[in-house]
Amino acid sequence: MAEISFDDFLQVDIRVGQITRAEPYPEARKPAIKLWVDLGPELGEKKSSAQITKHYTPEDLPGKKVIAVVNFPPRQIGKFMSEILVLGVPDADDEVVLLTPDKDVPIGGRMY
């Protein structure tokens, strides 16, 4: 992977948000869940499609805080417009585990 400068890194806007709503997305090519994430008063609520069905159900997710990239261009995922990228890391079976703060932090906070 190519090295980037710290200035390049600062261009990626990564924020904490709270999932307000989650729905199954059976129309997606790979199993996914539609998410609505509140990113605070500055950014409001944004949508994302996430392939997280191995560890999460739509009922588990409302109220959960997540970390997301908020300044990528929107991306059409089937009939759903994904506006942010919710971040995760692979477990031992290469399934997505969401990144989340380990303390209670206000939504909308930018990572630094």
N, CA, C and O atoms as a GROMACS GRO file, in nm:
protein
  448
    1MET      N    1   0.084  -0.118   0.000
    1MET     CA    2   0.000   0.000   0.000
    1MET      C    3   0.089   0.124   0.000
    1MET      O    4   0.191   0.128   0.069
    2ALA      N    5   0.052   0.223  -0.076
    2ALA     CA    6   0.132   0.345  -0.088
    2ALA      C    7   0.126   0.428   0.039
    2ALA      O    8   0.022   0.434   0.106
    3GLU      N    9   0.237   0.493   0.072
    3GLU     CA   10   0.238   0.586   0.184
    3GLU      C   11   0.160   0.711   0.148
    3GLU      O   12   0.157   0.754   0.032
    4ILE      N   13   0.098   0.769   0.248
    4ILE     CA   14   0.032   0.898   0.230
    4ILE      C   15   0.090   0.995   0.332
    4ILE      O   16   0.150   0.955   0.432
    5SER      N   17   0.072   1.122   0.305
    5SER     CA   18   0.120   1.223   0.400
    5SER      C   19   0.015   1.246   0.508
    5SER      O   20  -0.100   1.207   0.494
    6PHE      N   21   0.058   1.308   0.616
    6PHE     CA   22  -0.036   1.342   0.723
    6PHE      C   23  -0.143   1.437   0.670
    6PHE      O   24  -0.260   1.429   0.710
    7ASP      N   25  -0.106   1.528   0.580
    7ASP     CA   26  -0.204   1.618   0.519
    7ASP      C   27  -0.309   1.541   0.441
    7ASP      O   28  -0.427   1.577   0.442
    8ASP      N   29  -0.267   1.433   0.372
    8ASP     CA   30  -0.364   1.347   0.302
    8ASP      C   31  -0.462   1.287   0.402
    8ASP      O   32  -0.583   1.288   0.378
    9PHE      N   33  -0.410   1.236   0.512
    9PHE     CA   34  -0.494   1.176   0.616
    9PHE      C   35  -0.596   1.276   0.670
    9PHE      O   36  -0.711   1.241   0.695
   10LEU      N   37  -0.553   1.401   0.689
   10LEU     CA   38  -0.642   1.502   0.745
   10LEU      C   39  -0.760   1.534   0.652
   10LEU      O   40  -0.859   1.591   0.695
   11GLN      N   41  -0.748   1.496   0.525
   11GLN     CA   42  -0.858   1.521   0.431
   11GLN      C   43  -0.974   1.422   0.451
   11GLN      O   44  -1.085   1.448   0.404
   12VAL      N   45  -0.949   1.311   0.520
   12VAL     CA   46  -1.054   1.213   0.545
   12VAL      C   47  -1.128   1.255   0.672
   12VAL      O   48  -1.070   1.262   0.780
   13ASP      N   49  -1.257   1.283   0.658
   13ASP     CA   50  -1.340   1.329   0.769
   13ASP      C   51  -1.408   1.208   0.834
   13ASP      O   52  -1.504   1.153   0.779
   14ILE      N   53  -1.358   1.167   0.949
   14ILE     CA   54  -1.409   1.049   1.020
   14ILE      C   55  -1.477   1.096   1.148
   14ILE      O   56  -1.416   1.165   1.230
   15ARG      N   57  -1.604   1.059   1.163
   15ARG     CA   58  -1.685   1.108   1.276
   15ARG      C   59  -1.753   0.994   1.349
   15ARG      O   60  -1.766   0.883   1.298
   16VAL      N   61  -1.796   1.025   1.470
   16VAL     CA   62  -1.878   0.930   1.547
   16VAL      C   63  -2.025   0.965   1.526
   16VAL      O   64  -2.064   1.082   1.529
   17GLY      N   65  -2.104   0.863   1.504
   17GLY     CA   66  -2.247   0.882   1.486
   17GLY      C   67  -2.322   0.776   1.565
   17GLY      O   68  -2.263   0.682   1.617
   18GLN      N   69  -2.452   0.793   1.573
   18GLN     CA   70  -2.536   0.697   1.644
   18GLN      C   71  -2.644   0.646   1.549
   18GLN      O   72  -2.715   0.725   1.486
   19ILE      N   73  -2.654   0.516   1.540
   19ILE     CA   74  -2.755   0.456   1.453
   19ILE      C   75  -2.893   0.483   1.510
   19ILE      O   76  -2.921   0.452   1.626
   20THR      N   77  -2.978   0.543   1.426
   20THR     CA   78  -3.115   0.575   1.469
   20THR      C   79  -3.215   0.473   1.418
   20THR      O   80  -3.321   0.452   1.477
   21ARG      N   81  -3.180   0.410   1.305
   21ARG     CA   82  -3.272   0.317   1.241
   21ARG      C   83  -3.192   0.216   1.160
   21ARG      O   84  -3.087   0.251   1.105
   22ALA      N   85  -3.240   0.093   1.152
   22ALA     CA   86  -3.174  -0.011   1.072
   22ALA      C   87  -3.282  -0.101   1.014
   22ALA      O   88  -3.378  -0.138   1.082
   23GLU      N   89  -3.264  -0.135   0.886
   23GLU     CA   90  -3.359  -0.221   0.817
   23GLU      C   91  -3.285  -0.325   0.735
   23GLU      O   92  -3.175  -0.298   0.686
   24PRO      N   93  -3.343  -0.444   0.720
   24PRO     CA   94  -3.281  -0.542   0.630
   24PRO      C   95  -3.276  -0.485   0.488
   24PRO      O   96  -3.358  -0.402   0.450
   25TYR      N   97  -3.178  -0.530   0.412
   25TYR     CA   98  -3.166  -0.489   0.272
   25TYR      C   99  -3.154  -0.613   0.184
   25TYR      O  100  -3.048  -0.643   0.131
   26PRO      N  101  -3.266  -0.686   0.170
   26PRO     CA  102  -3.262  -0.813   0.097
   26PRO      C  103  -3.231  -0.797  -0.053
   26PRO      O  104  -3.187  -0.893  -0.117
   27GLU      N  105  -3.253  -0.678  -0.108
   27GLU     CA  106  -3.227  -0.656  -0.251
   27GLU      C  107  -3.078  -0.642  -0.283
   27GLU      O  108  -3.040  -0.649  -0.400
   28ALA      N  109  -2.994  -0.623  -0.183
   28ALA     CA  110  -2.850  -0.606  -0.206
   28ALA      C  111  -2.790  -0.736  -0.260
   28ALA      O  112  -2.837  -0.845  -0.228
   29ARG      N  113  -2.684  -0.722  -0.342
   29ARG     CA  114  -2.617  -0.841  -0.398
   29ARG      C  115  -2.559  -0.929  -0.288
   29ARG      O  116  -2.570  -1.052  -0.293
   30LYS      N  117  -2.496  -0.866  -0.188
   30LYS     CA  118  -2.444  -0.939  -0.072
   30LYS      C  119  -2.531  -0.898   0.047
   30LYS      O  120  -2.577  -0.784   0.053
   31PRO      N  121  -2.554  -0.990   0.141
   31PRO     CA  122  -2.640  -0.956   0.257
   31PRO      C  123  -2.594  -0.826   0.324
   31PRO      O  124  -2.476  -0.809   0.354
   32ALA      N  125  -2.690  -0.736   0.346
   32ALA     CA  126  -2.657  -0.605   0.402
   32ALA      C  127  -2.773  -0.555   0.488
   32ALA      O  128  -2.883  -0.609   0.488
   33ILE      N  129  -2.742  -0.449   0.562
   33ILE     CA  130  -2.841  -0.379   0.644
   33ILE      C  131  -2.835  -0.231   0.608
   33ILE      O  132  -2.726  -0.173   0.599
   34LYS      N  133  -2.952  -0.170   0.588
   34LYS     CA  134  -2.960  -0.025   0.567
   34LYS      C  135  -2.952   0.042   0.703
   34LYS      O  136  -3.022   0.003   0.796
   35LEU      N  137  -2.867   0.144   0.713
   35LEU     CA  138  -2.850   0.218   0.838
   35LEU      C  139  -2.881   0.366   0.818
   35LEU      O  140  -2.851   0.423   0.713
   36TRP      N  141  -2.941   0.426   0.919
   36TRP     CA  142  -2.955   0.571   0.928
   36TRP      C  143  -2.876   0.612   1.051
   36TRP      O  144  -2.899   0.562   1.161
   37VAL      N  145  -2.781   0.703   1.031
   37VAL     CA  146  -2.685   0.739   1.136
   37VAL      C  147  -2.694   0.888   1.164
   37VAL      O  148  -2.678   0.970   1.074
   38ASP      N  149  -2.720   0.924   1.289
   38ASP     CA  150  -2.722   1.064   1.331
   38ASP      C  151  -2.579   1.107   1.361
   38ASP      O  152  -2.512   1.050   1.448
   39LEU      N  153  -2.533   1.208   1.287
   39LEU     CA  154  -2.396   1.259   1.302
   39LEU      C  155  -2.392   1.395   1.370
   39LEU      O  156  -2.294   1.467   1.359
   40GLY      N  157  -2.499   1.430   1.440
   40GLY     CA  158  -2.502   1.554   1.515
   40GLY      C  159  -2.557   1.670   1.434
   40GLY      O  160  -2.589   1.654   1.316
   41PRO      N  161  -2.567   1.788   1.498
   41PRO     CA  162  -2.633   1.902   1.435
   41PRO      C  163  -2.562   1.954   1.309
   41PRO      O  164  -2.628   2.008   1.219
   42GLU      N  165  -2.432   1.940   1.301
   42GLU     CA  166  -2.358   1.992   1.185
   42GLU      C  167  -2.387   1.912   1.058
   42GLU      O  168  -2.401   1.970   0.950
   43LEU      N  169  -2.397   1.780   1.069
   43LEU     CA  170  -2.413   1.694   0.951
   43LEU      C  171  -2.551   1.629   0.940
   43LEU      O  172  -2.592   1.590   0.831
   44GLY      N  173  -2.622   1.618   1.052
   44GLY     CA  174  -2.754   1.557   1.050
   44GLY      C  175  -2.749   1.406   1.032
   44GLY      O  176  -2.650   1.341   1.064
   45GLU      N  177  -2.858   1.352   0.980
   45GLU     CA  178  -2.870   1.209   0.961
   45GLU      C  179  -2.828   1.170   0.820
   45GLU      O  180  -2.868   1.235   0.723
   46LYS      N  181  -2.747   1.065   0.809
   46LYS     CA  182  -2.699   1.015   0.680
   46LYS      C  183  -2.728   0.865   0.673
   46LYS      O  184  -2.744   0.799   0.775
   47LYS      N  185  -2.735   0.813   0.549
   47LYS     CA  186  -2.765   0.672   0.526
   47LYS      C  187  -2.641   0.596   0.484
   47LYS      O  188  -2.548   0.651   0.425
   48SER      N  189  -2.642   0.466   0.515
   48SER     CA  190  -2.534   0.378   0.472
   48SER      C  191  -2.588   0.237   0.455
   48SER      O  192  -2.679   0.195   0.526
   49SER      N  193  -2.530   0.163   0.360
   49SER     CA  194  -2.557   0.022   0.344
   49SER      C  195  -2.434  -0.052   0.396
   49SER      O  196  -2.323  -0.023   0.353
   50ALA      N  197  -2.454  -0.145   0.487
   50ALA     CA  198  -2.340  -0.212   0.551
   50ALA      C  199  -2.356  -0.364   0.545
   50ALA      O  200  -2.462  -0.418   0.579
   51GLN      N  201  -2.251  -0.432   0.503
   51GLN     CA  202  -2.250  -0.579   0.497
   51GLN      C  203  -2.207  -0.634   0.634
   51GLN      O  204  -2.094  -0.681   0.651
   52ILE      N  205  -2.298  -0.627   0.728
   52ILE     CA  206  -2.266  -0.660   0.868
   52ILE      C  207  -2.360  -0.766   0.925
   52ILE      O  208  -2.377  -0.775   1.046
   53THR      N  209  -2.421  -0.846   0.838
   53THR     CA  210  -2.527  -0.937   0.882
   53THR      C  211  -2.479  -1.058   0.961
   53THR      O  212  -2.561  -1.125   1.023
   54LYS      N  213  -2.352  -1.088   0.961
   54LYS     CA  214  -2.302  -1.204   1.038
   54LYS      C  215  -2.304  -1.180   1.188
   54LYS      O  216  -2.327  -1.272   1.266
   55HIS      N  217  -2.278  -1.054   1.229
   55HIS     CA  218  -2.271  -1.023   1.372
   55HIS      C  219  -2.385  -0.936   1.424
   55HIS      O  220  -2.401  -0.920   1.545
   56TYR      N  221  -2.464  -0.878   1.332
   56TYR     CA  222  -2.566  -0.781   1.375
   56TYR      C  223  -2.698  -0.808   1.305
   56TYR      O  224  -2.703  -0.858   1.193
   57THR      N  225  -2.806  -0.774   1.375
   57THR     CA  226  -2.939  -0.774   1.315
   57THR      C  227  -2.991  -0.631   1.321
   57THR      O  228  -2.944  -0.552   1.402
   58PRO      N  229  -3.088  -0.597   1.236
   58PRO     CA  230  -3.143  -0.461   1.242
   58PRO      C  231  -3.196  -0.423   1.380
   58PRO      O  232  -3.192  -0.306   1.418
   59GLU      N  233  -3.245  -0.520   1.454
   59GLU     CA  234  -3.299  -0.492   1.588
   59GLU      C  235  -3.190  -0.458   1.689
   59GLU      O  236  -3.215  -0.386   1.786
   60ASP      N  237  -3.067  -0.508   1.667
   60ASP     CA  238  -2.954  -0.484   1.758
   60ASP      C  239  -2.896  -0.343   1.747
   60ASP      O  240  -2.833  -0.294   1.841
   61LEU      N  241  -2.917  -0.277   1.634
   61LEU     CA  242  -2.833  -0.162   1.598
   61LEU      C  243  -2.880  -0.024   1.646
   61LEU      O  244  -2.794   0.057   1.680
   62PRO      N  245  -3.010   0.006   1.650
   62PRO     CA  246  -3.047   0.141   1.695
   62PRO      C  247  -2.989   0.173   1.833
   62PRO      O  248  -2.999   0.093   1.926
   63GLY      N  249  -2.929   0.292   1.843
   63GLY     CA  250  -2.866   0.336   1.967
   63GLY      C  251  -2.716   0.311   1.971
   63GLY      O  252  -2.646   0.369   2.053
   64LYS      N  253  -2.666   0.224   1.883
   64LYS     CA  254  -2.523   0.191   1.880
   64LYS      C  255  -2.444   0.306   1.816
   64LYS      O  256  -2.483   0.359   1.712
   65LYS      N  257  -2.333   0.341   1.880
   65LYS     CA  258  -2.244   0.442   1.823
   65LYS      C  259  -2.143   0.375   1.730
   65LYS      O  260  -2.090   0.268   1.761
   66VAL      N  261  -2.118   0.440   1.618
   66VAL     CA  262  -2.027   0.386   1.515
   66VAL      C  263  -1.934   0.496   1.467
   66VAL      O  264  -1.955   0.614   1.494
   67ILE      N  265  -1.830   0.454   1.396
   67ILE     CA  266  -1.734   0.545   1.336
   67ILE      C  267  -1.755   0.540   1.185
   67ILE      O  268  -1.769   0.432   1.128
   68ALA      N  269  -1.757   0.657   1.120
   68ALA     CA  270  -1.786   0.661   0.976
   68ALA      C  271  -1.707   0.770   0.905
   68ALA      O  272  -1.677   0.875   0.961
   69VAL      N  273  -1.673   0.741   0.779
   69VAL     CA  274  -1.616   0.843   0.690
   69VAL      C  275  -1.735   0.918   0.631
   69VAL      O  276  -1.826   0.857   0.575
   70VAL      N  277  -1.734   1.050   0.645
   70VAL     CA  278  -1.850   1.129   0.604
   70VAL      C  279  -1.826   1.215   0.481
   70VAL      O  280  -1.918   1.283   0.435
   71ASN      N  281  -1.703   1.216   0.426
   71ASN     CA  282  -1.680   1.303   0.312
   71ASN      C  283  -1.643   1.229   0.183
   71ASN      O  284  -1.578   1.286   0.095
   72PHE      N  285  -1.685   1.102   0.172
   72PHE     CA  286  -1.681   1.035   0.041
   72PHE      C  287  -1.805   1.078  -0.036
   72PHE      O  288  -1.905   1.113   0.025
   73PRO      N  289  -1.800   1.075  -0.170
   73PRO     CA  290  -1.922   1.106  -0.245
   73PRO      C  291  -2.026   0.995  -0.222
   73PRO      O  292  -1.989   0.880  -0.198
   74PRO      N  293  -2.155   1.029  -0.230
   74PRO     CA  294  -2.259   0.926  -0.215
   74PRO      C  295  -2.240   0.817  -0.320
   74PRO      O  296  -2.188   0.841  -0.429
   75ARG      N  297  -2.283   0.696  -0.284
   75ARG     CA  298  -2.266   0.581  -0.373
   75ARG      C  299  -2.398   0.504  -0.381
   75ARG      O  300  -2.457   0.469  -0.279
   76GLN      N  301  -2.441   0.479  -0.502
   76GLN     CA  302  -2.565   0.404  -0.524
   76GLN      C  303  -2.538   0.256  -0.499
   76GLN      O  304  -2.454   0.196  -0.566
   77ILE      N  305  -2.609   0.197  -0.403
   77ILE     CA  306  -2.600   0.054  -0.373
   77ILE      C  307  -2.737  -0.005  -0.405
   77ILE      O  308  -2.827  -0.002  -0.321
   78GLY      N  309  -2.752  -0.059  -0.524
   78GLY     CA  310  -2.884  -0.104  -0.568
   78GLY      C  311  -2.976   0.016  -0.578
   78GLY      O  312  -2.944   0.115  -0.644
   79LYS      N  313  -3.091   0.008  -0.512
   79LYS     CA  314  -3.186   0.120  -0.512
   79LYS      C  315  -3.166   0.214  -0.394
   79LYS      O  316  -3.246   0.305  -0.373
   80PHE      N  317  -3.060   0.193  -0.317
   80PHE     CA  318  -3.036   0.269  -0.194
   80PHE      C  319  -2.912   0.357  -0.212
   80PHE      O  320  -2.809   0.309  -0.258
   81MET      N  321  -2.922   0.485  -0.176
   81MET     CA  322  -2.809   0.577  -0.185
   81MET      C  323  -2.735   0.578  -0.052
   81MET      O  324  -2.788   0.622   0.049
   82SER      N  325  -2.611   0.530  -0.054
   82SER     CA  326  -2.527   0.527   0.066
   82SER      C  327  -2.447   0.658   0.071
   82SER      O  328  -2.374   0.690  -0.023
   83GLU      N  329  -2.462   0.732   0.180
   83GLU     CA  330  -2.401   0.865   0.191
   83GLU      C  331  -2.273   0.868   0.274
   83GLU      O  332  -2.193   0.961   0.262
   84ILE      N  333  -2.254   0.766   0.357
   84ILE     CA  334  -2.135   0.759   0.443
   84ILE      C  335  -2.082   0.616   0.441
   84ILE      O  336  -2.152   0.523   0.400
   85LEU      N  337  -1.958   0.598   0.484
   85LEU     CA  338  -1.899   0.466   0.497
   85LEU      C  339  -1.880   0.436   0.645
   85LEU      O  340  -1.793   0.494   0.711
   86VAL      N  341  -1.962   0.344   0.697
   86VAL     CA  342  -1.948   0.301   0.836
   86VAL      C  343  -1.830   0.205   0.841
   86VAL      O  344  -1.821   0.113   0.759
   87LEU      N  345  -1.739   0.226   0.936
   87LEU     CA  346  -1.613   0.151   0.938
   87LEU      C  347  -1.620   0.027   1.027
   87LEU      O  348  -1.688   0.024   1.129
   88GLY      N  349  -1.547  -0.074   0.984
   88GLY     CA  350  -1.536  -0.198   1.059
   88GLY      C  351  -1.403  -0.265   1.030
   88GLY      O  352  -1.328  -0.221   0.944
   89VAL      N  353  -1.377  -0.370   1.103
   89VAL     CA  354  -1.256  -0.450   1.083
   89VAL      C  355  -1.297  -0.597   1.076
   89VAL      O  356  -1.402  -0.634   1.129
   90PRO      N  357  -1.214  -0.682   1.010
   90PRO     CA  358  -1.251  -0.823   0.999
   90PRO      C  359  -1.221  -0.901   1.126
   90PRO      O  360  -1.122  -0.876   1.194
   91ASP      N  361  -1.310  -0.996   1.156
   91ASP     CA  362  -1.281  -1.090   1.265
   91ASP      C  363  -1.198  -1.205   1.207
   91ASP      O  364  -1.153  -1.197   1.093
   92ALA      N  365  -1.177  -1.310   1.283
   92ALA     CA  366  -1.095  -1.424   1.239
   92ALA      C  367  -1.154  -1.494   1.116
   92ALA      O  368  -1.081  -1.561   1.043
   93ASP      N  369  -1.285  -1.480   1.093
   93ASP     CA  370  -1.350  -1.541   0.978
   93ASP      C  371  -1.373  -1.441   0.864
   93ASP      O  372  -1.447  -1.470   0.770
   94ASP      N  373  -1.309  -1.324   0.873
   94ASP     CA  374  -1.319  -1.218   0.773
   94ASP      C  375  -1.459  -1.157   0.765
   94ASP      O  376  -1.501  -1.110   0.659
   95GLU      N  377  -1.531  -1.158   0.876
   95GLU     CA  378  -1.662  -1.095   0.886
   95GLU      C  379  -1.648  -0.960   0.955
   95GLU      O  380  -1.563  -0.944   1.042
   96VAL      N  381  -1.730  -0.863   0.917
   96VAL     CA  382  -1.717  -0.726   0.965
   96VAL      C  383  -1.761  -0.711   1.110
   96VAL      O  384  -1.869  -0.756   1.149
   97VAL      N  385  -1.675  -0.647   1.189
   97VAL     CA  386  -1.707  -0.604   1.325
   97VAL      C  387  -1.698  -0.452   1.324
   97VAL      O  388  -1.594  -0.396   1.287
   98LEU      N  389  -1.805  -0.385   1.364
   98LEU     CA  390  -1.809  -0.239   1.358
   98LEU      C  391  -1.708  -0.175   1.453
   98LEU      O  392  -1.684  -0.224   1.563
   99LEU      N  393  -1.650  -0.063   1.408
   99LEU     CA  394  -1.567   0.018   1.496
   99LEU      C  395  -1.658   0.109   1.577
   99LEU      O  396  -1.749   0.172   1.522
  100THR      N  397  -1.635   0.114   1.707
  100THR     CA  398  -1.718   0.195   1.795
  100THR      C  399  -1.633   0.251   1.907
  100THR      O  400  -1.537   0.186   1.950
  101PRO      N  401  -1.665   0.370   1.957
  101PRO     CA  402  -1.586   0.425   2.068
  101PRO      C  403  -1.606   0.340   2.194
  101PRO      O  404  -1.714   0.285   2.217
  102ASP      N  405  -1.501   0.330   2.276
  102ASP     CA  406  -1.512   0.249   2.398
  102ASP      C  407  -1.557   0.331   2.518
  102ASP      O  408  -1.573   0.276   2.628
  103LYS      N  409  -1.578   0.459   2.500
  103LYS     CA  410  -1.634   0.548   2.604
  103LYS      C  411  -1.752   0.622   2.543
  103LYS      O  412  -1.766   0.628   2.421
  104ASP      N  413  -1.837   0.678   2.629
  104ASP     CA  414  -1.950   0.757   2.580
  104ASP      C  415  -1.898   0.892   2.532
  104ASP      O  416  -1.846   0.971   2.611
  105VAL      N  417  -1.914   0.917   2.403
  105VAL     CA  418  -1.868   1.042   2.343
  105VAL      C  419  -1.984   1.107   2.269
  105VAL      O  420  -2.077   1.037   2.226
  106PRO      N  421  -1.982   1.240   2.253
  106PRO     CA  422  -2.090   1.306   2.180
  106PRO      C  423  -2.086   1.272   2.032
  106PRO      O  424  -1.979   1.259   1.973
  107ILE      N  425  -2.204   1.257   1.972
  107ILE     CA  426  -2.209   1.230   1.830
  107ILE      C  427  -2.162   1.353   1.751
  107ILE      O  428  -2.176   1.467   1.796
  108GLY      N  429  -2.107   1.327   1.635
  108GLY     CA  430  -2.057   1.434   1.549
  108GLY      C  431  -1.909   1.463   1.570
  108GLY      O  432  -1.848   1.533   1.489
  109GLY      N  433  -1.849   1.411   1.677
  109GLY     CA  434  -1.708   1.438   1.704
  109GLY      C  435  -1.619   1.383   1.593
  109GLY      O  436  -1.638   1.271   1.545
  110ARG      N  437  -1.522   1.465   1.553
  110ARG     CA  438  -1.430   1.424   1.447
  110ARG      C  439  -1.308   1.352   1.507
  110ARG      O  440  -1.255   1.393   1.610
  111MET      N  441  -1.268   1.245   1.442
  111MET     CA  442  -1.152   1.170   1.487
  111MET      C  443  -1.026   1.252   1.469
  111MET      O  444  -1.008   1.320   1.368
  112TYR      N  445  -0.937   1.244   1.569
  112TYR     CA  446  -0.804   1.304   1.556
  112TYR      C  447  -0.704   1.220   1.631
  112TYR      O  448  -0.585   1.254   1.633
   0.00000   0.00000   0.00000
